[in-house]
């Protein structure tokens, strides 16, 4: 299903583009395109995911210790 934004009456193109960008960001389209731009080996994917999980756990621990 394509993402579309209809221009409202009296709306500038800048505002319509801003709404489109927000919609794409919310749906994760831009993130997916950037991730699939280059091939990533499975071991690199696992390493990146472990790194993100470790960072999230570190933040969670820091928050709980307050």
CORQUI-V231103 format. One record per residue. N is the residue number from 1. RES is the residue in three letters. SS is DSSP state (2 for helix, 1 for strand, 0 for the rest). PHI is phi in radians with two decimals (NA if undefined). PSI is psi in degrees with one decimal (NA if undefined). Layout:
# CORQUI-V231103
n=<N	N>
res=<RES	RES>
ss=<SS	SS>
phi=<PHI	PHI>
psi=<PSI	PSI>
This chain:
# CORQUI-V231103
n=<1	2	3	4	5	6	7	8	9	10	11	12	13	14	15	16	17	18	19	20	21	22	23	24	25	26	27	28	29	30	31	32	33	34	35	36	37	38	39	40	41	42	43	44	45	46	47	48	49	50	51	52	53	54	55	56	57	58	59	60	61	62	63	64	65	66>
res=<UNK	UNK	UNK	UNK	UNK	UNK	UNK	UNK	UNK	UNK	UNK	UNK	UNK	UNK	UNK	UNK	UNK	UNK	UNK	UNK	UNK	UNK	UNK	UNK	UNK	UNK	UNK	UNK	UNK	UNK	UNK	UNK	UNK	UNK	UNK	UNK	UNK	UNK	UNK	UNK	UNK	UNK	UNK	UNK	UNK	UNK	UNK	UNK	UNK	UNK	UNK	UNK	UNK	UNK	UNK	UNK	UNK	UNK	UNK	UNK	UNK	UNK	UNK	UNK	UNK	UNK>
ss=<0	0	0	0	0	0	0	0	0	0	0	0	2	2	2	2	2	2	2	2	2	2	2	2	2	2	2	0	2	2	2	2	2	2	2	0	0	0	0	0	0	2	2	2	2	2	2	2	2	2	2	2	2	2	2	2	2	2	2	2	2	2	2	2	0	0>
phi=<NA	-1.26	-1.51	-2.40	-2.28	-1.62	-1.33	-1.41	-1.10	1.43	-1.56	-1.40	-1.12	-1.06	-1.17	-1.15	-1.11	-1.08	-1.13	-1.10	-1.08	-1.11	-1.13	-1.11	-1.16	-1.09	-1.47	1.38	-1.16	-1.13	-1.07	-1.13	-1.10	-1.14	-1.21	-1.67	-1.12	-2.17	-1.25	-2.12	-1.12	-0.99	-1.17	-1.21	-1.11	-1.08	-1.07	-1.12	-1.14	-1.12	-1.13	-1.12	-1.12	-1.11	-1.12	-1.10	-1.11	-1.08	-1.13	-1.11	-1.10	-1.09	-1.22	-1.24	-1.35	-1.26>
psi=<120.4	148.4	128.2	150.2	124.8	135.8	126.9	160.8	124.5	5.9	140.8	161.2	-35.0	-43.9	-38.3	-41.3	-39.4	-42.0	-39.5	-44.7	-41.0	-41.7	-43.4	-38.9	-43.4	-37.0	-8.2	17.0	-46.1	-41.1	-42.9	-42.6	-43.5	-37.5	-32.7	7.3	-39.7	152.5	135.8	125.3	151.0	-36.6	-33.7	-36.9	-47.3	-41.5	-44.8	-42.8	-38.6	-39.0	-43.1	-42.5	-41.1	-42.0	-42.9	-42.8	-39.3	-43.8	-40.5	-44.0	-42.4	-38.7	-38.1	-29.1	-7.6	NA>
